[in-house]
Amino acid sequence: MSCSAEEIEKKRLEALERRNARLKQQASTSKPLKPLNSGPGLNRSLSSSSESSFGNFLNKSHEKLDLKRKTNLYPQPEPPSKLIKQINNTSIGLVNNKISPITPTKFFNQEQIRGMVSMVSLTRFEVDIKYCEPFIKYCKTFKTSMYDQKSKLWSFDISEYEDFIKGLKNVPMVEIIPFPQYVYRVFKENATPKPQRPEPDLSRIDPKLLETLMPFQREGVIFGIQKNGRCMIADDMGLGKTIQALGIAHYYKTDWPLLIIAPSSLTHQWFQSILEFLPSVLVHEIVIYTSKIFLDNNKITITSYDLLMKNVADFSGKKFGTIILDESHSIKTSAAKKTEAVRKMIDKSNHIILLTGTPALSRPMELYSQISLIVPNFLTLHNFGVRYCNAEQTKFGWNYKGSSKATELQLLLKLLCFIRRLKADVLSQLPSKLRQVIMLDPNLIDKGTEEMKEAYQKCSQNKGNLHTTIIQCFNESSSQRIKAVCNYLEEVLESKKKFIVFAHHKCILDAMTDLMIKKRVKFIRIDGSTRPEDRKTMVDRFQTQKNIMVAILSITAANAGITLTAAKLCIFAELYWNPGILCQAEDRIHRIGQNESVIIRYLIAEKTVDDHLWPLLRTKLDFLNKAGLNQDFSLDSADVSKQVTSGSPDSKQSKIDEFFRIISSPNFKADDTPPADKVDLMLDEDDEDLASIDLDAFQ
C-alpha cells in the first residue's frame, strides 16, 4: 500500500502531536522542583511557563538524539560474536603488571583462554595453555600432534605451525600468542632440508695453530667459520677459547687488520698467545695500544675496553675487518659507555668473535647486548625482554631481570651464533674438582663494629635494597675474618704444598701477605695494582719455580686469563656475590695442563655476611640454569668441616685419628716409630679422650 507525500506528511504531524501530548502529560504529573529563592511572583511566573519550556527542551533533545543516531556519532552496540572476534585479534596484554598471555579472561560469562607457543626442540613447538576441550579436539586433527603426560601440554612439528595458527579462528574463545616473526623464521629455515655444506678448508690457518687444536677446539673453529666469523664461543673456563678465536681470525686474515679488545690485565697474554700460535705473524706487526701510541697500519692491535672507551674517536676512524672481544660479558649492559664504544667499532667489521666463559653472569638479559652485536636484525631489546626475561612493568619502567622460555632461548642462540661446551662434555680425562667448605672457628671471628651490626640487621629484615645492603655488609665485615683466615693458612702451610688463595678486600690480601713474610714463605701477589706486563712474569715464576709456594690473588683482578696449574689447592678466604666470578677463579688451576684432581676450599664464617651472600649466589645460579647457561659451581655436594685450631678438642681428635690410621696401615711395621709429637700426644691423653675413638673404623 503506497501513500502520497501529503499523506505521509499528515501522518508525521499527527504522530508528533501525539508525542507532544504524551510528553506534556508526563511533565504535568512530575513533581516540580522548588526554587531556592521562592516568592509569590517568581512561583507564578514559573508555573505559567514551566510546561511549555520543559516540553520544548525534550523535543529538541529527542531531535538531536535522532540526528546523532542517523550520523552514527553514537554507534549501536556491537553483537557479542563481533566483540569476541575483536578480543581474539588483540595482542598480548598486561596482567598483574606482567606479560601473561595464559591468564584466562571472561566475556559475557564465557571464559576466554589464552596460551602461548614456544620451541621445545629444534623442530617441535608446544602450546602452553590451560585445559580446554575444544582446543584438545583441535589439536588431535594434526598429524604431528603429541601429548606430554608429564607437562600436560600438546606439541607439534614446526612444519604444521602456519596451519595451526590459521585454524585457531575456528576454535571458540581461544587465543594463542604466536612466535615473533624473527624467531619463527630462524627455526623454520633450520628445519628446511638443505644440502650438506662442505667443511671449510682449514689449510688457510697457520699450521702451528692447527696442529695444536684439540678435536673439540677444531669443531669450535669450524663452527665460527660456518657462521661467517660472527659467533660467541662460551666454552667453560680453561678449554682454550683464545686459540679457537685466533684460528677463526687467521682464517679471515685477508680481512685484517685485526682488533683484539680484552680486559687490561689480559692484553699482554694475548700478545704472547699470538707469538706462540701464529708464528707467521711477525712481532713488529703486533702492537699493544696505549694512549701514547698512534694507531698505525699494524696487522694486529690489542687494546683494553677502558682505553677503547677513552679513545673511541681514534679507533672509529679506522676500519678493522675482524674484531675479537675477550671476556665479552664486560659489555653486558646495553646502555653502558663501554658497550656504546664497542658498538661504534663493529659497524665497520665483517667478523666479530665474542669469547666468554660466563656469557650471563647474573641473568639472561645480559646476553642481549652481546648477541645483538653479532646477529644482524636481531630482536629489539624490549621484545627480547618480554619473551625471554619475564618482563614486568613497574612505575620506574620495564624490568627485565627475570627468566622465561629458557629452552627456546638456548635453542635460538645455538642456531644463530652460540657454542658452549663444558669440561664434562669434552674433557673426560680432565681431573675432577672436589669442593670443600671450611667453617671458620667462631672464637676467631671478631664481633664487628656497630655499623656492621646495623648492616646485618638490615639484611636479616630485608630492609631497603637487599643487594645493596649485602654489599655494604660485605665491605664492612671484611676485617672480621682476618684472624681466622690467617690461622687456617698457617695450618695449610705445614703441608709444604703449593696453593693459591683468593680474597677481595685489600685488608685481607695485606694480612695474608704479612703472614707469608712472617713465615718466610716465598709467594707472588696479583691484585688490581699489578702491571699487566708483570702478571705473566709472576705466573711463570709460580709455575716453574718449586720454592714459590703461594699465590695471593684478588678475586676480581686475577680471576681470568692466567694459568696456575702448578697448584692443586685453591682457597677462597671470602665469598663473592657473583657465581660466575668464583667459577672463573676456580679454573685458574682446573684447566688444560692440569693432570691431577684439584681441591677447592671455601672459608665460611657463620653469623657474618656469608649467611646472606650464599642465598644470593643460589638465586643467581637459578637464573643461569634456567637459561641453559649452567655454571660448574655448586656447594650442595661439598664436604663441610670445621676449622681445627691448636688446643681445641677437635684438634686433639684429628691427631689421635691420624695416629691410629698410621698404625693400622698395611705398610706400617712394628719397628716404625711414630713422630715424636704423636707419641707425646698419646701420653698426654686420658681415658676420656680415648673412649670417644671408634677403634672399629681402623680395622
QUIPE-V656037 format. One record per residue. N is the residue number from 1. RES is the residue in one letter. PSI is psi in radians with two decimals (* if undefined). OMEGA is omega in radians with two decimals (* if undefined). NEAR is the number of other C-alpha atoms within 12 Angstrom. Layout:
n = [N;N]
res = [RES;RES]
psi = [PSI;PSI]
omega = [OMEGA;OMEGA]
near = [NEAR;NEAR]
This chain:
n = [1;2;3;4;5;6;7;8;9;10;11;12;13;14;15;16;17;18;19;20;21;22;23;24;25;26;27;28;29;30;31;32;33;34;35;36;37;38;39;40;41;42;43;44;45;46;47;48;49;50;51;52;53;54;55;56;57;58;59;60;61;62;63;64;65;66;67;68;69;70;71;72;73;74;75;76;77;78;79;80;81;82;83;84;85;86;87;88;89;90;91;92;93;94;95;96;97;98;99;100;101;102;103;104;105;106;107;108;109;110;111;112;113;114;115;116;117;118;119;120;121;122;123;124;125;126;127;128;129;130;131;132;133;134;135;136;137;138;139;140;141;142;143;144;145;146;147;148;149;150;151;152;153;154;155;156;157;158;159;160;161;162;163;164;165;166;167;168;169;170;171;172;173;174;175;176;177;178;179;180;181;182;183;184;185;186;187;188;189;190;191;192;193;194;195;196;197;198;199;200;201;202;203;204;205;206;207;208;209;210;211;212;213;214;215;216;217;218;219;220;221;222;223;224;225;226;227;228;229;230;231;232;233;234;235;236;237;238;239;240;241;242;243;244;245;246;247;248;249;250;251;252;253;254;255;256;257;258;259;260;261;262;263;264;265;266;267;268;269;270;271;272;273;274;275;276;277;278;279;280;281;282;283;284;285;286;287;288;289;290;291;292;293;294;295;296;297;298;299;300;301;302;303;304;305;306;307;308;309;310;311;312;313;314;315;316;317;318;319;320;321;322;323;324;325;326;327;328;329;330;331;332;333;334;335;336;337;338;339;340;341;342;343;344;345;346;347;348;349;350;351;352;353;354;355;356;357;358;359;360;361;362;363;364;365;366;367;368;369;370;371;372;373;374;375;376;377;378;379;380;381;382;383;384;385;386;387;388;389;390;391;392;393;394;395;396;397;398;399;400;401;402;403;404;405;406;407;408;409;410;411;412;413;414;415;416;417;418;419;420;421;422;423;424;425;426;427;428;429;430;431;432;433;434;435;436;437;438;439;440;441;442;443;444;445;446;447;448;449;450;451;452;453;454;455;456;457;458;459;460;461;462;463;464;465;466;467;468;469;470;471;472;473;474;475;476;477;478;479;480;481;482;483;484;485;486;487;488;489;490;491;492;493;494;495;496;497;498;499;500;501;502;503;504;505;506;507;508;509;510;511;512;513;514;515;516;517;518;519;520;521;522;523;524;525;526;527;528;529;530;531;532;533;534;535;536;537;538;539;540;541;542;543;544;545;546;547;548;549;550;551;552;553;554;555;556;557;558;559;560;561;562;563;564;565;566;567;568;569;570;571;572;573;574;575;576;577;578;579;580;581;582;583;584;585;586;587;588;589;590;591;592;593;594;595;596;597;598;599;600;601;602;603;604;605;606;607;608;609;610;611;612;613;614;615;616;617;618;619;620;621;622;623;624;625;626;627;628;629;630;631;632;633;634;635;636;637;638;639;640;641;642;643;644;645;646;647;648;649;650;651;652;653;654;655;656;657;658;659;660;661;662;663;664;665;666;667;668;669;670;671;672;673;674;675;676;677;678;679;680;681;682;683;684;685;686;687;688;689;690;691;692;693;694;695;696;697;698;699]
res = [M;S;C;S;A;E;E;I;E;K;K;R;L;E;A;L;E;R;R;N;A;R;L;K;Q;Q;A;S;T;S;K;P;L;K;P;L;N;S;G;P;G;L;N;R;S;L;S;S;S;S;E;S;S;F;G;N;F;L;N;K;S;H;E;K;L;D;L;K;R;K;T;N;L;Y;P;Q;P;E;P;P;S;K;L;I;K;Q;I;N;N;T;S;I;G;L;V;N;N;K;I;S;P;I;T;P;T;K;F;F;N;Q;E;Q;I;R;G;M;V;S;M;V;S;L;T;R;F;E;V;D;I;K;Y;C;E;P;F;I;K;Y;C;K;T;F;K;T;S;M;Y;D;Q;K;S;K;L;W;S;F;D;I;S;E;Y;E;D;F;I;K;G;L;K;N;V;P;M;V;E;I;I;P;F;P;Q;Y;V;Y;R;V;F;K;E;N;A;T;P;K;P;Q;R;P;E;P;D;L;S;R;I;D;P;K;L;L;E;T;L;M;P;F;Q;R;E;G;V;I;F;G;I;Q;K;N;G;R;C;M;I;A;D;D;M;G;L;G;K;T;I;Q;A;L;G;I;A;H;Y;Y;K;T;D;W;P;L;L;I;I;A;P;S;S;L;T;H;Q;W;F;Q;S;I;L;E;F;L;P;S;V;L;V;H;E;I;V;I;Y;T;S;K;I;F;L;D;N;N;K;I;T;I;T;S;Y;D;L;L;M;K;N;V;A;D;F;S;G;K;K;F;G;T;I;I;L;D;E;S;H;S;I;K;T;S;A;A;K;K;T;E;A;V;R;K;M;I;D;K;S;N;H;I;I;L;L;T;G;T;P;A;L;S;R;P;M;E;L;Y;S;Q;I;S;L;I;V;P;N;F;L;T;L;H;N;F;G;V;R;Y;C;N;A;E;Q;T;K;F;G;W;N;Y;K;G;S;S;K;A;T;E;L;Q;L;L;L;K;L;L;C;F;I;R;R;L;K;A;D;V;L;S;Q;L;P;S;K;L;R;Q;V;I;M;L;D;P;N;L;I;D;K;G;T;E;E;M;K;E;A;Y;Q;K;C;S;Q;N;K;G;N;L;H;T;T;I;I;Q;C;F;N;E;S;S;S;Q;R;I;K;A;V;C;N;Y;L;E;E;V;L;E;S;K;K;K;F;I;V;F;A;H;H;K;C;I;L;D;A;M;T;D;L;M;I;K;K;R;V;K;F;I;R;I;D;G;S;T;R;P;E;D;R;K;T;M;V;D;R;F;Q;T;Q;K;N;I;M;V;A;I;L;S;I;T;A;A;N;A;G;I;T;L;T;A;A;K;L;C;I;F;A;E;L;Y;W;N;P;G;I;L;C;Q;A;E;D;R;I;H;R;I;G;Q;N;E;S;V;I;I;R;Y;L;I;A;E;K;T;V;D;D;H;L;W;P;L;L;R;T;K;L;D;F;L;N;K;A;G;L;N;Q;D;F;S;L;D;S;A;D;V;S;K;Q;V;T;S;G;S;P;D;S;K;Q;S;K;I;D;E;F;F;R;I;I;S;S;P;N;F;K;A;D;D;T;P;P;A;D;K;V;D;L;M;L;D;E;D;D;E;D;L;A;S;I;D;L;D;A;F;Q]
psi = [2.16;2.64;2.62;2.96;-0.63;-0.73;-0.69;-0.75;-0.67;-0.78;-0.62;-0.73;-0.69;-0.74;-0.65;-0.68;-0.73;-0.71;-0.73;-0.66;-0.73;-0.71;-0.65;-0.68;-0.72;-0.68;-0.62;-0.51;-0.32;2.63;2.16;2.59;2.40;2.18;2.67;-0.72;1.37;2.61;2.88;-0.81;-0.69;-0.72;-0.70;-0.73;-0.63;-0.74;-0.53;-0.44;-0.09;-0.73;-0.81;-0.73;-0.70;-0.69;-0.72;-0.69;-0.78;-0.68;-0.80;-0.67;-0.77;-0.65;-0.74;-0.71;-0.72;-0.72;-0.74;-0.62;-0.69;-0.63;0.07;0.42;-0.54;1.47;2.65;2.61;2.44;2.56;2.65;-0.69;-0.66;-0.67;-0.70;-0.70;-0.68;-0.72;-0.74;-0.46;-0.12;2.76;3.11;2.50;-3.07;2.31;2.09;0.69;0.23;2.67;1.88;1.46;-0.23;-0.21;2.18;2.58;2.87;2.48;2.16;0.77;0.24;2.48;2.13;2.33;2.25;2.55;3.10;2.51;2.62;2.65;2.40;-0.19;-3.13;-0.31;-0.03;2.51;2.67;2.85;2.08;1.82;2.64;3.00;2.31;2.02;-0.82;-0.61;-0.67;-0.76;-0.67;-0.73;-0.64;-0.18;-0.12;2.44;-0.65;0.14;2.43;2.47;2.22;2.01;-0.51;-0.87;-0.25;0.59;2.68;2.48;2.78;2.78;2.52;-0.41;-0.37;0.14;-0.85;-0.74;-0.63;-0.80;-0.74;-0.68;-0.20;-0.37;-0.31;0.00;1.94;2.50;0.49;2.26;2.21;2.18;2.11;3.08;2.61;2.49;-0.68;-0.79;-0.79;-0.71;-0.69;-0.83;-0.61;-0.77;-0.64;-0.64;-0.26;2.19;2.38;2.69;2.47;2.27;2.44;2.63;2.38;2.65;1.81;0.00;-0.23;-0.21;2.60;2.24;-0.60;-0.73;-0.73;-0.76;-0.24;-0.42;2.33;2.82;-0.80;-0.51;-0.63;-0.72;-0.68;-0.70;-0.78;-0.74;-0.81;-0.67;-0.69;-0.41;0.32;0.58;0.33;1.67;2.88;2.04;1.93;0.62;2.71;2.67;2.39;0.08;0.17;0.90;-0.54;-0.84;-0.59;-0.74;-0.72;-0.62;-0.79;-0.79;-0.71;-0.48;-0.60;0.58;-0.36;-0.29;0.11;2.81;2.68;2.32;2.21;2.10;2.18;2.87;2.57;-0.52;-0.22;0.00;-0.73;-0.55;-0.64;-0.71;-0.81;-0.67;-0.67;-0.77;-0.61;-0.79;-0.33;1.18;-0.30;-0.30;2.15;2.61;-0.60;-0.11;0.02;2.35;2.38;1.96;2.37;2.93;-0.26;-0.11;2.34;2.37;1.89;-2.99;0.89;2.62;-0.68;2.23;2.26;2.25;3.02;2.86;-0.70;-0.76;-0.64;-0.76;-0.68;-0.44;0.61;-0.51;-0.72;-0.75;-0.70;-0.31;-0.08;2.44;2.18;2.03;-0.49;2.38;2.34;2.21;1.81;2.57;0.96;-0.24;-0.13;-0.36;0.70;-0.34;2.08;-0.64;-0.04;2.60;-0.61;-0.75;-0.71;-0.67;-0.75;-0.70;-0.60;-0.51;-0.67;-0.26;-0.49;0.02;2.53;-0.57;2.21;2.12;2.08;2.37;2.27;2.47;-0.24;1.39;-0.48;1.64;-0.53;-0.73;2.76;-0.56;-0.45;-0.17;-0.47;-0.86;-0.47;-0.85;-0.68;-0.31;-0.56;-0.19;1.90;2.51;0.63;2.99;2.62;2.81;-0.74;-0.77;-0.67;-0.78;-0.69;-0.75;-0.66;-0.07;0.31;0.94;2.44;2.28;2.16;3.10;-0.26;0.00;-2.84;2.39;2.11;0.60;-0.06;-2.88;2.35;2.67;0.85;-0.66;-0.79;-0.72;-0.77;-0.77;-0.73;-0.79;-0.66;-0.64;-0.58;-0.90;-0.02;2.26;2.30;2.21;2.36;2.82;-0.70;-0.42;-0.58;-0.29;1.26;-0.40;-0.14;2.38;2.68;2.90;2.06;2.13;2.48;2.56;2.18;2.02;2.00;2.61;2.07;-0.41;-0.29;0.08;2.17;2.58;-0.48;2.96;3.03;-0.59;-0.70;-0.80;-0.69;-0.70;-0.73;-0.68;-0.68;-0.71;-0.79;-0.60;0.02;0.71;2.37;-2.70;1.92;-0.74;-0.79;-0.70;-0.70;-0.74;-0.67;-0.77;-0.75;-0.79;-0.70;-0.57;0.09;-0.62;-0.23;-0.61;-0.01;-0.83;-0.78;-0.71;-0.83;-0.66;-0.72;-0.73;-0.57;-0.71;-0.71;-0.65;-0.46;-0.38;-0.30;0.66;2.59;2.51;2.81;2.59;2.28;2.55;2.89;-0.74;2.51;-0.63;-0.62;-0.74;-0.73;-0.71;-0.71;-0.64;-0.79;-0.64;-0.77;-0.68;-0.75;-0.70;-0.02;0.76;2.27;2.40;2.93;2.73;2.21;2.05;-2.90;-0.35;-0.10;2.24;2.49;-0.68;-0.37;-0.38;-0.85;-0.68;-0.77;-0.76;-0.77;-0.69;-0.77;-0.66;-0.54;-0.45;2.07;-0.42;-0.15;1.90;-0.45;2.46;2.00;2.09;2.49;2.33;-0.72;-0.44;-0.34;0.46;-0.09;2.69;0.11;2.62;2.15;0.84;-0.07;-0.35;2.64;-0.07;2.27;2.23;2.35;1.95;-0.36;2.74;2.98;2.63;0.00;2.00;-0.55;-0.68;-0.74;-0.74;-0.71;-0.74;-0.72;-0.68;0.20;-0.47;-0.31;1.40;3.14;2.29;-0.30;2.23;0.22;2.86;2.59;2.68;2.28;2.15;2.26;2.17;2.01;2.37;2.11;2.70;0.59;-2.94;-0.35;-0.53;-0.42;-0.48;-0.71;-0.81;-0.62;-0.71;-0.74;-0.70;-0.77;-0.62;-0.62;-0.73;-0.82;-0.74;-0.67;-0.53;0.05;0.23;0.95;2.40;2.43;1.13;2.07;2.42;0.16;-0.67;0.23;2.57;2.34;2.26;2.89;2.64;2.29;2.02;2.66;2.38;-0.21;2.74;-0.66;-0.61;-0.77;-0.76;-0.76;-0.65;-0.62;-0.77;-0.73;-0.70;-0.81;-0.53;-0.63;-0.84;-0.34;-0.07;2.48;-0.33;-0.06;2.35;2.63;-0.54;0.03;2.47;2.06;2.76;2.61;-0.67;-0.52;-0.70;-0.80;-0.66;-0.77;-0.64;-0.48;-0.31;2.61;3.14;-0.57;-0.65;-0.77;-0.47;-0.42;-0.03;2.31;1.64;-0.45;-0.40;-0.28;0.15;*]
omega = [-3.10;-3.14;3.08;-3.13;3.14;3.13;3.12;-3.14;3.13;3.13;3.13;3.14;3.11;3.13;3.14;3.11;3.12;3.14;3.13;3.12;3.13;3.12;3.14;3.12;3.11;-3.13;-3.11;-3.13;-3.14;-3.09;-3.11;3.08;3.12;-3.13;3.13;3.13;-3.04;3.07;-3.09;-3.10;-3.10;-3.14;-3.12;-3.11;3.14;-3.09;-3.11;-3.05;-3.02;-3.06;-3.09;-3.11;-3.13;3.11;3.11;3.14;-3.14;3.12;-3.14;-3.13;-3.14;3.13;3.11;-3.14;3.10;-3.13;-3.12;3.08;-3.14;-3.12;3.03;3.08;3.06;-3.06;3.10;3.10;3.13;3.06;-3.10;-3.09;-3.13;3.11;3.11;3.12;3.11;3.13;3.14;-3.11;-3.13;-3.14;-3.10;-3.12;-3.14;3.03;-3.05;3.12;3.12;3.03;-3.05;-3.10;-3.01;-3.13;-3.12;3.06;-3.12;3.11;-3.08;3.11;3.05;-3.08;3.06;-3.04;3.12;3.10;-3.13;3.12;3.05;-3.13;3.08;3.01;-3.11;-3.07;-3.08;3.05;3.10;-3.13;3.12;-3.06;3.12;-3.06;3.11;-3.05;3.12;-3.14;3.12;3.10;3.13;-3.12;-3.08;-3.14;-3.10;-3.07;-3.03;-3.09;3.10;3.13;3.14;-3.11;-3.08;-3.10;-3.10;-3.11;3.09;3.08;-3.05;3.03;-3.08;3.14;-3.13;-3.04;-3.07;3.09;3.14;-3.11;-3.13;-3.08;-3.10;-3.13;3.13;3.11;-3.03;3.00;3.09;3.09;3.13;3.09;-3.06;3.03;2.84;-3.06;-3.11;-3.11;-3.14;-3.11;-3.14;-3.11;3.13;3.13;3.13;-3.10;3.13;-3.12;3.13;3.04;-3.09;-3.13;3.09;3.12;-3.12;-3.14;-3.08;-3.14;3.10;-3.11;-3.13;-3.11;-3.13;3.13;-3.11;-3.09;3.12;-3.04;2.95;-3.08;-3.11;3.08;3.07;3.08;3.11;3.11;3.13;3.11;-3.13;3.13;3.12;3.08;3.10;3.08;3.09;-3.01;3.01;3.05;-3.03;3.13;3.08;3.13;3.09;-3.11;3.00;3.09;-3.11;-3.09;3.09;3.13;3.11;3.10;3.12;-3.12;-3.11;3.06;-3.14;-3.06;3.09;3.11;3.12;0.44;-3.12;3.06;3.09;3.12;-3.06;2.97;-3.05;-3.11;-3.06;-3.06;-3.14;3.10;3.06;3.11;-3.13;-3.14;3.11;3.12;-3.08;-3.00;-3.13;-3.13;3.10;3.07;-3.09;-3.04;-3.11;3.09;-3.14;3.12;2.98;-3.00;2.92;-3.10;-3.13;-3.08;3.11;3.13;-3.12;-3.13;3.09;3.11;-3.09;3.05;3.12;3.12;3.13;3.11;-3.11;3.12;3.09;-3.12;-3.11;-3.06;-3.05;3.13;3.12;-3.09;-3.07;3.09;-3.12;-3.13;3.03;-3.09;-3.14;3.14;3.02;3.07;3.12;-3.07;-3.01;3.06;3.05;3.14;-3.07;-3.10;-3.02;-3.04;-3.09;3.14;3.13;3.13;3.13;3.12;3.12;-3.11;3.10;-3.11;-2.98;-3.13;-3.10;-3.01;3.10;-3.02;-3.12;-3.07;3.12;3.12;3.05;3.03;-3.14;-3.02;3.07;-3.03;-3.10;-3.06;-3.04;-3.13;-3.13;3.04;-2.93;-3.08;3.12;-3.10;-3.10;3.09;-2.98;-3.14;3.13;3.06;3.11;3.10;3.02;-3.11;-3.11;3.13;3.08;-3.13;3.14;-3.03;-2.96;-3.09;3.08;-3.00;3.14;3.13;3.12;3.13;3.11;-3.11;-3.10;3.11;-3.10;-3.03;-3.08;-3.14;3.10;-3.14;-3.06;3.14;3.13;3.13;3.13;3.13;-3.12;-3.11;3.12;3.11;-3.03;-2.93;-2.82;3.03;-3.11;3.06;3.06;3.13;-3.12;-3.11;-2.94;-3.09;-3.14;-3.13;-3.13;-3.12;-3.12;3.14;-3.12;3.14;3.11;3.06;3.11;3.10;-3.09;-3.13;-3.11;3.12;-3.14;3.13;3.12;-3.13;3.08;-3.10;3.09;3.11;3.11;-3.12;3.12;3.12;3.11;-3.13;3.10;3.12;-3.08;-3.09;3.14;3.13;3.09;3.13;-3.04;-3.11;3.13;-3.13;3.12;3.12;3.09;3.08;-3.12;-3.12;-3.08;-2.96;-3.02;-3.07;-3.08;-2.98;-3.01;-3.08;-3.12;-3.13;-3.13;3.09;3.13;-3.13;3.07;3.10;-3.12;-3.12;-3.12;3.14;3.13;3.06;-3.12;3.02;3.04;-3.11;-3.11;2.97;-3.11;-3.03;-3.09;-3.10;3.11;3.08;3.14;-3.13;3.11;3.08;3.12;3.13;-3.14;3.11;3.14;-3.11;-3.14;3.10;3.12;-3.03;2.94;3.09;3.10;3.08;-3.07;-3.12;-3.11;3.13;-3.12;-3.11;3.13;-3.09;-3.11;3.12;3.14;3.13;3.13;3.12;-3.14;-3.10;-2.98;-3.07;-3.05;-3.07;3.06;-2.92;-2.97;2.98;3.10;-2.94;3.00;-3.11;-3.06;-3.08;-3.04;-3.11;-3.08;2.97;3.11;-3.14;-3.10;-3.06;3.05;3.10;3.10;-3.10;3.09;-3.10;3.02;-3.13;3.07;3.11;3.04;-2.97;-3.12;-3.09;3.13;3.12;3.13;-3.13;3.08;-3.12;3.10;-3.00;2.96;3.12;-3.11;-3.06;3.12;-3.07;3.10;-3.09;3.11;3.05;-3.12;-3.14;3.10;-3.12;3.08;3.12;-3.04;3.11;3.12;3.14;3.02;3.14;3.12;3.13;-3.12;-3.13;-3.07;3.06;3.10;3.09;-3.13;3.13;-3.13;3.10;3.11;3.10;-3.08;-3.10;3.13;-3.14;-3.13;-3.12;-3.03;3.05;3.10;-3.06;3.10;3.06;-3.10;-3.09;-3.10;3.03;-3.12;3.11;-3.13;3.04;-3.13;3.12;-3.08;3.11;-3.13;3.09;3.12;3.13;3.11;-3.10;-3.09;-3.12;3.08;3.10;-3.13;-3.13;-3.11;3.08;3.14;-3.04;3.10;-3.14;3.12;3.13;-3.10;3.10;-3.07;-3.10;3.07;3.13;3.10;3.10;-3.05;-3.11;3.10;3.12;3.13;3.14;-3.13;3.14;-3.10;-3.05;3.09;-3.07;-3.12;3.10;-3.07;-3.08;-3.09;-3.07;3.08;-3.07;-3.13;-3.10;-3.07;3.14;*]
near = [3;7;10;10;10;11;12;13;13;14;15;14;14;14;14;17;16;14;19;24;19;17;24;23;16;17;23;19;11;13;10;15;13;12;14;8;10;13;12;11;11;16;18;13;14;20;20;14;15;22;25;20;17;24;24;20;18;21;22;15;14;18;15;16;17;16;14;15;14;13;12;12;12;14;13;11;10;12;12;15;16;12;16;26;22;17;25;29;20;17;20;26;25;20;17;13;18;26;33;29;34;26;26;24;24;15;18;13;9;15;19;30;32;38;35;32;34;40;34;28;25;30;29;29;37;38;41;32;31;26;21;25;16;20;32;24;17;24;31;18;19;25;17;21;26;23;20;15;9;8;15;17;27;37;35;33;31;36;27;24;34;20;19;33;27;15;20;29;22;18;26;25;33;40;41;39;32;31;32;24;16;21;33;27;21;30;34;27;19;23;20;15;12;9;7;7;12;10;15;21;17;27;17;21;34;28;19;23;35;29;18;21;29;20;17;26;35;30;28;38;42;33;33;43;36;27;27;27;39;40;45;48;52;46;39;38;41;38;41;41;42;44;39;45;51;51;41;51;46;42;33;35;28;18;25;31;33;42;49;48;45;41;36;34;36;36;41;32;33;40;36;25;30;38;25;22;28;36;23;21;29;17;20;18;23;32;31;38;31;22;18;10;17;16;30;21;18;25;32;38;40;41;41;36;39;27;28;36;26;20;28;27;16;23;33;24;15;27;28;38;31;41;46;52;47;44;41;41;37;34;39;32;29;26;16;18;22;30;31;26;29;49;32;25;38;37;25;25;30;32;44;48;52;51;46;44;43;48;44;41;39;36;39;47;41;37;43;35;34;45;43;34;39;40;34;20;15;26;28;22;28;23;23;36;33;33;37;40;35;32;32;28;24;14;8;7;12;22;25;31;26;32;38;33;34;33;28;34;39;33;30;37;37;30;29;33;39;36;39;39;32;28;29;21;15;22;26;12;16;24;23;23;32;28;30;27;30;30;32;36;31;24;20;24;26;24;23;24;16;13;18;28;24;22;32;34;24;24;31;21;15;16;16;14;14;22;25;21;29;37;27;26;36;34;29;26;35;37;35;38;41;34;28;35;43;35;28;33;42;26;20;26;27;15;13;19;22;36;41;48;50;45;44;35;32;28;24;33;34;25;27;42;31;22;27;28;16;14;19;16;27;27;33;37;39;39;31;24;18;23;20;30;22;22;33;30;23;30;35;22;24;32;31;18;20;19;20;30;34;45;47;45;44;37;40;29;32;42;43;40;41;41;39;45;33;36;38;36;39;45;42;42;46;44;43;39;35;32;38;39;41;42;39;39;42;47;44;44;44;40;40;28;24;27;20;21;23;31;31;38;39;38;38;37;39;28;28;38;40;33;24;35;34;28;25;27;31;25;25;33;35;28;33;38;28;28;35;34;41;35;41;35;34;30;27;15;12;18;18;20;20;26;36;29;29;17;12;15;18;19;20;27;27;25;30;33;26;24;28;25;23;22;23;18;15;11;11;15;12;12;8;12;14;22;15;12;16;24;17;15;24;23;14;15;20;13;11;11;22;21;12;18;22;15;16;11;11;17;12]
